[in-house]
Amino acid sequence: MSAITQPKPLAQSNSAFPTWYRVARWVKYTATYLILLLLSVVMGFPLVWMVLTSFKNQREVFSSFWPKTFELTNFERVWDAMDLPNHMLNSAYVTGLNVAIVVITATLAGYAFAKLKFPKRDAIFYIFLAAMMVPGQAILIPMFTFLKDLGLLNTRTGLSLSMTGGAIAFAIFLMRAFFRSLPSELADAGKIDGCTEWGVFWYIFLPLARPGIATVVIFQFMGTWNEFMFSTTFVYKPGLKTIQPALYQAVGRYAVDYTALSSGLILAIIPILIVFLTLQRQFIRGLTAGAFKG
């Protein structure tokens, strides 16, 4: 009867490697952590500076890194003087309508391109993808004329619709990749049980597609909520402006009100954090379950 081989302790197994190999591996891990630490500091410093600046007065913006007293007057000033609640409601309307249109359209189209068979399916899909290659600046003037002819210029609905074109193409790309990662045998089993094509989509694939939908919702919500160029061009009534052009009021011709701008930006990112924290579990599942597979 042969003896059972016991696993070697970690220290003993490491000692089996030559010294130069262990030193090289230590240098590699140390360099990796130092680079990641440096990148974290570089990327996190603007956010920390913005948060601290929101509690400073104007004299302390560049004279000291840490505020002497943490005051909330900047938040009160931004909330009342800039009429921030109204602008946040405008952004919520534009973003909510945009996300709803993009998610519904991309989910249906992604399923069709991934699971249904019809003539020229791939050619039509690549035509949709071609829309991603067109920059927003190139369609600014045609879109302005188009919205004006439809009577949607200077309206929140027109602004929301103007931001759906290129976004739908990217969302369809994500949803098609996610549906392709799901086994087609599920559709065959559903049809054997008597489901129609719509029933297969609604009762089988749509519940499984929640991680992919959450991924599209987060990307689209962030993109629309932070959009600036279309919001500045297509809406010029002060009462209809979204939050990003409203915050731009803190940037003057000769000076910038950094304290008001920092306070407003902190208030502006709160809805994004709420959406991300609410959908983060589905978002991570979407990233790992095939939302980015080609």
C-alpha positions in Angstrom: 0.0 0.0 0.0 1.5 3.3 -1.1 1.9 6.1 1.4 -0.3 9.2 0.9 1.8 12.2 -0.3 1.3 15.1 2.0 1.4 18.7 0.5 4.5 20.6 1.3 4.2 23.7 3.5 4.3 27.0 1.7 7.6 28.1 3.2 9.2 24.8 2.2 7.8 25.0 -1.4 9.0 28.5 -1.8 12.5 27.5 -0.6 12.6 25.1 -3.5 12.9 28.0 -5.9 16.3 29.6 -6.5 17.1 32.9 -4.7 17.2 34.9 -7.9 13.7 33.8 -8.8 12.2 34.7 -5.4 14.0 38.1 -5.5 12.7 38.8 -9.1 9.2 37.8 -8.0 9.3 40.1 -5.0 10.6 43.0 -7.2 7.8 42.3 -9.7 5.0 42.4 -7.0 6.5 45.4 -5.3 6.7 47.4 -8.5 3.2 46.4 -9.4 1.8 47.6 -6.1 3.8 50.8 -6.2 2.5 51.6 -9.7 -1.1 50.9 -8.7 -0.7 53.0 -5.6 0.7 55.9 -7.7 -2.2 55.6 -10.2 -4.7 55.6 -7.3 -3.2 58.8 -5.8 -3.1 60.5 -9.2 -6.7 59.6 -10.0 -8.1 60.1 -6.5 -6.5 63.5 -5.8 -8.9 65.6 -7.9 -11.9 64.0 -6.1 -10.3 64.6 -2.7 -9.5 68.2 -3.6 -13.0 68.8 -4.9 -14.6 67.5 -1.7 -12.3 69.6 0.5 -12.8 72.7 -1.7 -16.6 72.5 -1.3 -16.1 73.2 2.5 -13.6 76.1 2.0 -14.1 79.8 1.5 -12.7 81.7 -1.5 -9.5 82.7 0.3 -8.6 79.1 1.2 -9.1 77.5 -2.3 -5.4 77.7 -3.2 -3.8 78.9 0.0 -4.4 75.7 2.1 -5.2 72.1 1.2 -7.3 71.4 4.3 -10.1 73.8 5.2 -9.9 75.6 8.5 -13.6 75.1 9.3 -16.0 72.8 7.4 -18.8 75.1 6.4 -22.0 74.1 4.5 -22.7 77.6 3.2 -21.4 76.7 -0.3 -24.0 73.9 -0.6 -26.8 76.3 0.6 -25.7 78.9 -1.9 -25.6 76.5 -4.8 -28.9 74.9 -3.9 -30.8 78.3 -3.6 -28.9 80.7 -5.9 -28.5 78.3 -8.9 -31.9 76.8 -8.5 -30.3 73.4 -8.4 -33.5 71.4 -7.6 -35.2 72.5 -10.8 -32.1 71.7 -12.9 -31.8 68.3 -11.3 -35.4 67.6 -12.1 -34.7 68.5 -15.7 -31.8 66.1 -15.8 -33.9 63.4 -14.2 -36.6 63.8 -16.9 -34.1 63.8 -19.8 -32.1 60.9 -18.3 -35.1 58.8 -17.4 -36.7 59.1 -20.8 -33.4 58.5 -22.6 -32.5 55.4 -20.5 -36.0 53.9 -20.9 -35.9 54.3 -24.7 -32.4 53.0 -25.1 -32.9 50.0 -22.8 -36.2 48.9 -24.4 -34.8 49.3 -27.9 -31.4 47.7 -27.2 -32.9 44.7 -25.4 -35.3 43.9 -28.2 -32.8 44.5 -31.0 -30.0 42.7 -29.2 -32.2 39.6 -28.8 -33.2 39.7 -32.4 -29.6 40.0 -33.6 -28.4 37.3 -31.3 -31.2 34.6 -31.4 -33.5 35.2 -34.4 -32.7 34.3 -38.0 -33.7 36.7 -40.7 -32.2 37.9 -44.0 -29.2 40.3 -43.9 -29.1 40.0 -40.1 -25.4 40.6 -39.7 -25.3 43.3 -42.4 -28.0 45.3 -40.6 -26.2 44.9 -37.3 -23.0 46.3 -38.7 -24.9 49.2 -40.1 -26.1 49.9 -36.5 -22.5 49.6 -35.4 -21.4 52.2 -38.0 -23.4 54.8 -36.0 -20.8 54.4 -33.2 -18.1 55.7 -35.6 -19.8 59.1 -36.1 -18.7 61.7 -33.5 -21.3 63.8 -31.8 -19.8 67.1 -33.1 -20.4 65.9 -36.7 -24.1 65.7 -36.3 -24.6 68.8 -34.1 -25.9 71.1 -36.9 -28.0 68.5 -38.7 -29.5 67.5 -35.4 -30.2 71.2 -34.5 -32.1 71.6 -37.8 -34.0 68.4 -37.4 -35.2 69.2 -33.9 -36.2 72.7 -35.0 -38.3 71.3 -37.9 -40.0 68.9 -35.5 -40.7 71.7 -33.0 -38.6 69.9 -30.4 -35.8 72.4 -30.1 -35.5 73.9 -26.7 -37.5 71.1 -25.0 -36.4 68.4 -22.6 -38.0 65.7 -24.7 -36.1 66.8 -27.8 -32.8 66.9 -25.8 -33.5 63.4 -24.6 -34.2 62.0 -28.0 -31.1 63.7 -29.5 -28.9 61.6 -27.2 -30.4 58.2 -28.1 -28.8 57.7 -31.6 -25.2 56.7 -30.9 -26.1 55.4 -27.5 -28.6 52.9 -28.9 -25.8 51.4 -31.2 -23.5 50.8 -28.3 -26.3 49.4 -26.1 -27.4 47.0 -28.9 -23.8 45.8 -29.2 -23.7 45.0 -25.5 -27.1 43.3 -25.4 -26.4 41.2 -28.5 -23.1 40.0 -26.9 -24.9 39.2 -23.7 -27.7 37.2 -25.4 -25.2 35.3 -27.5 -23.6 34.1 -24.3 -26.9 32.5 -23.3 -27.4 28.9 -24.6 -29.9 28.7 -27.5 -31.1 25.3 -26.1 -33.2 27.3 -23.7 -35.3 28.6 -26.6 -35.8 25.1 -27.9 -36.9 23.8 -24.5 -39.3 26.7 -24.2 -40.9 26.1 -27.6 -41.3 22.4 -26.8 -43.3 23.5 -23.7 -45.5 25.6 -25.9 -44.0 29.1 -25.7 -44.3 31.4 -28.6 -41.2 33.4 -29.8 -42.4 36.3 -27.7 -42.9 34.0 -24.7 -39.4 32.6 -25.1 -38.0 36.2 -25.0 -40.3 37.4 -22.1 -40.3 34.5 -19.8 -36.9 32.9 -20.4 -34.3 35.2 -21.8 -35.4 38.6 -20.4 -35.0 37.5 -16.7 -31.6 36.1 -17.5 -30.6 39.3 -19.2 -30.9 41.5 -16.0 -27.1 41.8 -15.6 -26.7 43.0 -19.2 -29.6 45.4 -18.8 -28.1 46.8 -15.5 -24.8 47.4 -17.4 -26.6 49.3 -20.1 -28.6 51.3 -17.5 -25.4 52.4 -15.6 -23.5 53.4 -18.7 -26.4 55.2 -20.3 -27.4 57.0 -17.0 -23.8 58.2 -16.5 -23.5 59.4 -20.1 -26.8 61.2 -20.2 -26.6 62.8 -16.8 -23.1 64.2 -17.4 -23.8 65.2 -21.0 -22.8 68.9 -21.7 -22.5 69.6 -25.5 -26.0 68.7 -26.6 -27.5 70.2 -23.4 -25.9 73.5 -24.1 -26.7 73.6 -27.8 -30.3 72.3 -28.0 -31.7 74.0 -24.8 -31.2 77.7 -24.1 -34.1 78.6 -21.8 -32.6 79.0 -18.3 -35.5 77.1 -16.7 -35.1 74.1 -18.9 -31.3 73.6 -18.6 -30.0 70.4 -17.1 -27.6 70.3 -14.2 -24.2 70.4 -16.1 -24.9 73.6 -18.1 -26.4 75.1 -14.9 -23.1 74.4 -13.0 -21.2 76.1 -15.8 -22.6 79.4 -14.5 -19.9 79.2 -11.8 -17.3 79.6 -14.6 -17.1 83.3 -15.4 -15.1 85.2 -18.0 -12.4 86.3 -15.7 -12.8 84.1 -12.6 -14.1 80.7 -11.5 -16.1 80.2 -8.3 -14.4 76.9 -7.3 -16.2 76.6 -4.0 -19.7 76.8 -5.7 -18.5 74.6 -8.6 -17.2 71.9 -6.2 -20.3 71.9 -4.1 -22.6 71.6 -7.1 -20.5 68.8 -8.6 -20.8 66.8 -5.4 -24.5 67.2 -5.4 -24.6 66.2 -9.0 -22.9 62.9 -8.6 -25.2 61.7 -5.8 -27.8 60.3 -8.2 -25.1 58.5 -10.1 -23.8 56.9 -6.9 -27.3 55.9 -5.9 -27.9 54.2 -9.3 -24.5 52.5 -9.3 -24.8 51.2 -5.7 -28.3 49.9 -6.4 -27.3 48.0 -9.5 -23.6 47.2 -8.7 -24.3 43.5 -8.1 -26.0 43.0 -11.4 -23.4 45.3 -13.1 -20.5 43.1 -11.9 -22.4 40.0 -13.0 -22.9 41.6 -16.4 -19.2 42.3 -16.8 -18.2 38.8 -15.9 -21.1 36.9 -17.7 -20.4 38.0 -21.2 -21.6 41.6 -21.7 -18.3 42.5 -23.2 -17.7 39.3 -25.2 -17.8 39.9 -29.0 
